[in-house]
């Protein structure tokens, strides 16, 4: 893992480790805003309250016995994925320089959030569902648990889970045990880990991290921004990345396989990936894997024969509604470095007559 911070733990796998459809548990990225809590499952309870007819307090055994188990394969992606590319354009002080590895896919098992909310009896005024975790962050002026909310229309969709297992194994402590939320197609910050409370309410949560994950105007000062100054993030933007070859690789001339992932976010899929061997002068269409479902990434590959010398490999994706990624990091730069979905670019050098040892 590429560890950007030890306290709190923030790490991503190297790009080449993400070539498989399912990401191994020890390779799945970790994003945290505070210390990882360790809870006693025997005494842990999930509280469901707010605008509901029947508030609930559920143990893990009760969750497992009262609701049918559900499974979904889903990709999670941090809102700061590929922030390092924005930093190359213009510095973003105080932020983690994430590469393309804060994207991973797992097979999640648990119960449907919709089933639990139905048991509690959602009231008509409940337009948003808020989640509160057990991890406490020092980032707000007053330390508080990490939290988020999503609209009820998303929360009651069949793909949203309260997960206790990952890749058919017990959910690791580092990834939210004993229970976490999984909100497929939305930024990872909405999939709250170490879940302890679900609240149905009329408005989005006022938790610090709900609006902290917002895109601010380029001229804004993040230290002075107020809630509502930016665009609060939810569904993931169309994105792609090059996984192989490595950045700044020295390569022999001749055909080279270039591989990567693409992810459309929300309930869209990727329809096409174009790859250029020469900085955008020419393009070919990559071979693209079919999606397992609308909530997963799709891997792609193309064989290129770039010119000798230094060159820039570029990849861009199109989604199922015809949208394409923006060309330049300059057009999407923002002072927190979120949602960089500009074309993926990779500098390499090709040497004529050179054979790697």
Secondary structure, DSSP 8 states (H G I E B T S, - for coil): -EEEETTTTEEE--GGGG-SSS--TTTS-B--SB------TTT--EEEEESBSS-EEE-HHHHHHHS-EEEEEEEEE-TTTTHHHHHHHS--TTS----TTSEEEEEEEEEEHHHHHHHH-B-TT--EEEEEEEEEESSSSS-EEEEEEEEHHHHTSTT-EEEEEETTEE--GGGTTT-EEE-TTB-GGGS-SSEEEEEEESS----HHHHHSEE--TT--TTT--TTSSEE--B---EEEEEES-TT-EEESS-EEEEEEEE--TT--EEEEEEESSTTSS-EE-EE---SSTTS-EEEEEEE---SEEEEEEEEEEETTS-B--S-GGGT--TT-----S-EEEEEEEETT----
